[in-house]
């Protein structure tokens, strides 16, 4: 009976290490650069990556389900060809780890079969949902970074266009200047330039930028560039108007968030601060009243 918990514990530790390293691999940033430089990966990390990829490749998945996760991974910045298989491998490993861990805890705490079954189901459910939450969180965080870097990018593009450069040169200069301070948006512009160098038209490359990202603001800017390229209008004026509208929307969003703070503070004030104030202010009076009533009742 003692060998089974030891074996399960060892299995949980090994799977936990594999899953943790897999999450680090999925969240370490520029996935396309990692594919371009495979020799930069250390041997253990590459072995873990290959294990998770092979594990996820054998999992059956529907095409619509796979397309949904492929779009989420692309929006989160994971665009290497093995990203989908690696993600499903991480998801399966997370399910196994949490099932074993929660079942082991349930066996140690209680030997009730119904409790063990419920713990097994709970571990499988949490393991199924946890990678999705991490992926969506990464997606939202990257969208926020791209949205915050758009005003700077538009300023640089406007300056380049007003100085007489073409739209391709403006995108190239903007990507080069943003490479250190805003690497997410710089990566998107670099991909646009690479697609144009690969014999795709500018409109197709900009539509690919829209398809890769779910951020509404970058879709609006790409549409302005597509319309300017199609109709031959002045892009500098259109981008300056778009920049003004973007800053107005960001200011309104910040004001909206600031107004929500007062409503959100009601709950911690009422449940945490207000009871402490009542205890400090009314506590001595209640004690005095209680002592007076006790003396009166004693007489």
Phi, psi and omega in degrees: 000331182281337181288329183295312177298324179295317179295317179295320178297318177297318179297319180295318180297316181296313181293326176296318177297317179297315181293318179298316178294328176294319176296320178298319179296319182288335186251015187271005170115238192290097182288326180291325177293327178293327178284329179288335181235072182293337182288345181286339180286138175287165184295315179297319180296320179293322178294317178295318178299314180296322179297312179295322179295315179293325178294318180283336182290332182273355180282125178289139181212144178285154184294320179293321177296316180294321179295322178297313180289328178295322177293320178296317179296321178295318179293332178277356178098003180260097188241009177290153187300332183266011184296319182293313179296321178295320179296316179292328174294318176297320180296316179295319179295323177296319178298315181296318182295312183290325176298312180294318183293310182291325176294321177297317177297320179294322178293323179290319183285319184204145180263017181291124181298323180295320178295322178295319179294318178296322177295321179297316179295319180296318178297319179294319179295315179295318179295331178285324185271332186298313178298326177296319179295319179295319180294316179293324176296318176297321178298312180296320180296321179290322177298320178295320178295318179295318180297321179290336181267353182295318179301318178296319180296319179294321176301314180294321179293321179296316178298320180293319180291321180289339177276000175103004180280160175282171181293325177295316178294324179295317178295320180295315179295320179296317178296322180292320181288330182269003188298325182267316186280324182225076186293333182295310180290325176299321177297320179296317179293324177297321178294322176298315179296320179295322178293323177291325176291337179271028173072021171266147179289164181296322180294319178294321179294321178289326175293325174296324175299320178292320182291330182283339188235143178260002180289122184297325184293320179290333175292320178295317180294318178297323178293323176298317179294322179294316179295320178295322178290328182283316186260353177074026180278168179288117184284329183297316180293317180296319179291326178293321175295319178296322178295319178296316178294323179296314179295325176295316179294321178293322177295318178295321177296319178295321177294322178296317177296323179293324178291331180286342183297318181297324178289320180291334180283349181298318185291311176295327178294316184288320186267341184244310186277317183298317175299323178294321178296317178298320181294321182287319185278316184266346182301309178299321179295319179297320179296317179297317179296319180296318178294320179295317178294324179295319179293321180295318179290331179290329177287000000 
